[in-house]
Amino acid sequence: MHMISAVLFFLTHHPIWSFLLILFCSFAMGILLSIWRNHGRWLFILPILGLLAAIFNIFVTHYVNSLFLNAVGTEGTAIIVYAEETNSLYNDEYVWEYEAVLKTSEGQDVVANFNTMSASIYPLRNAILIPPKGEGFVAKYVPGFERNILIMSDESDYGKKWVMNKDLNQVIKAEAKFASSPNNPKFISEYRQALQAFIEKYRDGPDPALLRQYEQKLEALDATEREQQP
């Protein structure tokens, strides 16, 4: 498994070299197959497939790496000890370079490097959730090649806060719609569902005062509905 992890690490952390290597290998195989099979079509087929694979690698391989490490990886803990903003841009935001220290389950310290684009994060989302410098987080790795780490965002404090804030925004949005038209049955239903979902999910959460506040709002909403019934 550590060999697979090493290959995925190279593909995700060195996209330009990977792109050139995949193209070179596909072109070389096309030449060899054309000589062996005595047919020139391989000179066109394999380079085209290689180009598609190289493009696939740039956009998808880090997801494959995340799924692989989550499936077979061993759990450890890590902390980012260095973070630096670069001059490169990705999605109109500056790319950051990171250095982290992984503490393996055997107690070994391993230095791991990654950046905004190469970081492997689980669960897969359309968001790059990298922990702040100095804050510990849960990570997975394959013994034998520990430098390839997976950030387990939802098992770490910063990720849990991000998820809770996202769920909280759903309640705030539903509450605002309800406030704009308190007699709208659709808004009432959406507000109730948002409150119930949040209360159920965070019943044993870190903010009991907020939970109690939402329970009171749900009780008030139910009481208002009962009063409005004929």
Order of alpha helices (4+ residues) and beta strands (2+ residues): alpha-alpha-alpha-beta-beta-beta-beta-beta-beta-alpha-alpha-alpha
